[in-house]
Structures are given as structure tokens and as C-alpha cells.
Amino acid sequence: MTQKTRLKNLEDFGYGPNVMRNTKVCAKCGQVIKASASFCPDCGERLSSETLFDRYKRQHPCCPECDTVLAPDSLYCPHCGIKLKIK
């Protein structure tokens, strides 16, 4: 199975990086909302600009070139091959 097919399958079930880029969660009530929204349709809370993908990247090491999630000890990105800076 190709990576493109895997990503399509994930998206069909509501998962994957593209779905996460297009999704926000209301901090007040937990409603899942499209990333383009500024206010929660359930409770009226103002939404931050942060998407689920932004949150995920903040909590996991990601490639600076292609945003692929990395193992903590990665020296190279498994997707684009860039050499990673060791912290």
C-alpha cells in the first residue's frame, strides 16, 4: 500500500495530518470544529488559531522541512531525508 493510499484511508475515517490541519477543538466545551471557525457554534467561545496539528507538533518532534513526526533519536527524516540538527 502506498503512502498516498494510507493517507486517503486515514482521512476517510477522520484521521491523519490533513484532517488535523483542518480541525480545532473548543477549549471550553470540547466541540470539534473546522479550523476556519473563529467562535464555537455550541458555546460561543472565541477559538484560538491553533489547530489539532499545531498542538500535535508542539508535543512531538517533527521534521522542520516536511512536518513528519520523528522518533526522538532520529538523525535523518524518514520522509524527506534531511539531516536533522542534534539538540
N, C-alpha and C positions, 0 to 999 in steps of 0.2 A: 504494500500500500504506500503510495507516495505521500509526502508531507502535505501537499495541496489537498489530497483526498481526506487525510486525517483532520486537517483544519476545517474542512467543509463539514465533516461528520460531527466534530465538536460544536460547530456553530448551529447545526441543525437541532442539537439538544440544548442550546442556550449556554454553551461554554466556549472557552478559547479567548485568545488575546483580542481579537476584533470585537467580540461581544463585550469584553471588559472595558475596552476603549470607549464604547458607546453606552455605558451604564454608570449611573450614580446610585447611591443609597442614601436616603434621608437619615441624618444623624438623630433626629428626634423620634420618628416613628418606625424607621426601618423599611419604608416602602422602596421598592426597586423602580427606578425612573430612568428615562432616556437622558443621555448626557447633555442634550441641548436644553433641557429644562433649567430654569432659574429658581423655581419655587416648587415645593412638594404639592401635588394635587390633592393629597389626603389631609395634610395638617397645615399647609400654608407656610411651612418653614422655608427660609431662604437657604438655598443649596450652595455649597462650596463649588468651586470649579473642578475639584478633584474627582476623577473617575475611579472605578474599581482598579483599572490598570495602573493608575498613578499610585494608589495605595499598595498594590502588589509590588511594584518596582521599589517603593520605599522600604519594603520589608525583606526583599530578596536581592542578591547580587544579580545584575543584568549587564549584558554587553553594551558598551557605550555607543556602538555603531548600529546594531540591529535589534536591541532590546530583548534578545534571547535570554532566558533565565539560565544562570550559570551555577555549577557546583562551586562550593566555597573555595576549593583548591584548584580551580581551572587556571591554566596558563594561556590557553587559546579558546576562542569562542567556537563551539562545535558547529555553529550555523554558518558564520561568515569567515571564520579562520583568523580573525585579527588577534595579534598578540596582546594580551591583557597586561596592564600595569599591576605589579605586585604591591599591595598596600602594606 
